[in-house]
Amino acid sequence: MARIPEAELQHLKAAISLVAVVRAQGRQVFKKGKNFTVLCPFHDERTPSCVLSPGKNLYHCFGCDAGGSVLDWVMHTERLSLRKAVERLRGELGENPVVAPLVTQDEPEILEEDEAGRQALLNRVVEFYHHTLLNAPEAVAYLERRRLNHPELVAQFRLGFANRTLAYRLPIKQVQAGAKIRARLKAAGIMRETGHEHFTGSLVVPVIDLNGQIREMYGRKITSGLRSGTPLGLPECRGRSRNAQRNAVTKRLMMEVTKADADKTRG
């Protein structure tokens, strides 16, 4: 029996809205800030303790510690094997895929055309790329080969990976919301005019100042066939990147990655 490609598993985890799947099962969800809660199906309870996070498309129960992706949810709540759960979620895509949105209609501030809106949007993208890295074997293997896969380092610097799935988190471009979010992502340099992700196939490192503001995003191509080792920065940052106030640890991190790539090339 053919193995399910890892890329497809990551695609399904990113593309299918967990909240939509939970609702489709007939479960009542409750809005709580940016997240939702639902009665946990994995243990008896009267007060919802299972949190659904649309931004990460993950669930976590504070009552029994169950957690995972939309794929895990379907496997455990519907008692399906991995292959059957994949087939089930493939059916969800269809002609009108249910997308786990990068930005919801309850968050208009992220679409504001000011610095606060830009920062909120960049933070959401960084969060998505960080989650993608944690679930991307090729990215984790890249860090391990360079002895950079330290949990604290990865978490502190919010390292991420772009694997072409960002577009699945957006409304279709034919509707107003889809066109607007794509325009904001293009303005921020995350998406190119072609609609493709600027950092596709890259390890992504956000450069964050002492005030927590994202001043730049740096990418290094690590996927075979995509000019591995080629560095990228946000287009809008290129003019000022030489003078960017990067902190010492971020500099060291990128020096190590660059050195490792150079050593590999010479080898």
N, C-alpha and C positions, 0 to 999 in steps of 0.2 A: 504494500500500500504506500503510495507516494507521501512523502513528508510535506506538511504544510509549511510553505516558505515563511521565515521569520518576518520578512517585510510585510506579508499579508496580515499576519497577526497584529503587528504594530499599526497597520492601516486600520484594521477593524477597531482596535482599542481607541484610536484617535477619532475615527470618523463617526462611530455610532454613539449617540447621546445616551448616557447611562440613565439620566432622569427620564428621558422619553421611553426607554425600555421598561423602567420600573412602573411608570404610569400605565403603559400598555398592558402590564400584567394585572392591572386593576387595583394596584396599591395606592393609597392616599399619601401624597407627599405634602410637606409643609415648608413654606419659605422661611428661611432663617438667615437674614443678612444676604450674603452672596451665595449661600449654600441652601440645601434643602435637607429635611430630616424625614425619616420613614420608620415605621415599626420594623425592627430587625426581624428578618425571617429565620434567623439562625438560633434564636433563643426566645423564650417567652418574656414578654414585657408589655406594659400598659402605656408607657410614655416613650415616644420615639427617641432612640439613642443612636440610630444609624444615620450618619451624615453623608450626604451625596454632594460632592464638590464638582460643579460643572466646569470650573476653570481647569481642573486636573483630570476630570472625567474618571474620578475614583470614588470608592465608598470606604467608610471606616466606622465600625460600631464601637462606641465607648463602653458598651455593656459586656460584650464577649470578645472584643478585639478582632472580629472578622474584618477583612478588608481586601481590596483588590480592584481590578479593572472591570469594565462592562463584560468582558469575556468571562472573568471569574464569576461575576454575578449570575450570568445566564447558566453557566455550568452547575453552580451549586443550588440555585433556586429552582431550576427546572430538571436537575439531575441528569445532565447530558454529558457525554464524553467531550473531549476537546474538539474532535472532528465534527460531532453533531452540533456543538455550540457554534463552531465556525460556519457551518452550513446555515444555521439559524440566523446568524448575523449577516451573512451574505445576502439573505433574503430581505433584510432590513434596508439594504442599500437601494436595490431596485432602481426605478427611474427617478424617484424622489427621495434621495437619501435623508435620513434624520441626522442632522449634523450636531455634534456637541460643540456649541459656539465658542469662539474665542472671546467674543463680547456679546452680552445679552441686551435685550431692549430695556432692561432695568438698570443699565449702566451707561447712560448717555454721556456722562462726564468723560469717558474714555475717548469719545469721538469729538470732543471739543478741540478746536484748532488753536490751542494755546500750549504753553510749555507744560502745564499741569496735565493736560490731556495727552500730550506726547509722552510724558514720563509714565503715565498710567498704562498707555498702550505698549510702550517698550517693556515695562515690567511684566505685562501679561505675556508678551512674546518670549521673554527670558524664562518665565515660569514654564511655559509650554515646552521650550527647547530643553530645559533642565529635566523635565519629566521624560521627554523623549530619550534623552541620553541614558537615563537610569534603566530604560527598557530596550536599549539598542545594543545587542551583543558586539557589533562591529566597533561601536564607539568605546564601549568598556574595554574591549580587547586592545584598542589603540592606546588607551591610557595605561593599561597594565604593562604593555610592552615598553612604555617609557617611564614606568614606575611612578605614575602620577595618579593612580586610581586609589587615592586615600580618601575615605568617606568625608572627613572633615574638610579637606581641600576642595573636593567636588562641591560640597554643600556651601561652604563659605563663599566661594567665588562663583557659585551658581553656573557652573560649566554646563553647556548644553550641546545638543546635536540637532542639525537640521536634516531631515530625511524625506523632504517633499510632502509631508502630511499636513502642513499648516493650512493649505487651501481647503482641506476637508473640514476644517473647523470654522469655515466662513459660510454665510448664506450665499446662494447662487448669485452670480454677478448681474443677472438680469433683473433682480429686484433692487429697490432703492437702498435697503440696508446693506446688501452685498456690494453694491457699487461704492457706497460711502466708506465702508471699512477697508476696501481694497485701495481706494484713493488715499486714505490715511496711512496705510502700510507702505504705499509707494512713496508718499511724502517723507516718511520716516526712513526710507531706504531699505526696508525689510523685503519688499517686493520690487521687482523690476517692471519696466513698462510693458514687457511681454506677459506679465502675470506670473512669472516664475519667481521662486524664492531666491534672494540674493545669496544666501549662505548654503544653498543646497549641497549636501555631502560634506558639510564642514563641522568641525568641532567649534563651538561658539563660546567666546569669552566676553562677558560684558565688563566694561571698565566703569567702575562705580566710584564716585568721589566720596569725601568724608561726610557729606550731607545725604548720602544715599541716592544721589541722582545719577542716572545712567548717562555718561558723557560720550561713550563710544561703544561699539560692539565689534569685536575682532573675530574673524573666522579663519580656520586653516583647513583646506580640503584634505580629507582623509579617505574618501571613497575611491576605490579603484576605477579608472576610466574617466576621472574628473580632475586630471592634472594634480595628482596628490602632492600635498605640500605647498600649494599655491596659497599665499596669504590674502585675506580680504578684509576690508573695513567697510563700515557704513559709508555709502557715497557722500552723504552730507557732512561726514566727519573728516574726509580726506584732506581738506584744505587746512584743518587745524590739528590733525592727529599728531604732527611732530611736536606740538607744544602742549599736548594733552597731559594733565597731571595724573599720570598713572601711579598707583601706589607700588611700593617696592616688591611686594609679594607677587602682584600680577605681572610685573616686569620679569621677575625671576621665573615664573611659570612659563611665560611665552619664550623666554630664553632657553629653557630646558626643552620645550617642544621643538623649537627651531634647531637647536643643537642635535637633538635626537634624529630629526629628519635629515640633517646634513650628514650625520654619521652613517645613517642607513643608506643614503645615496652613495657615499664613498665606498661603503661595504659591498 
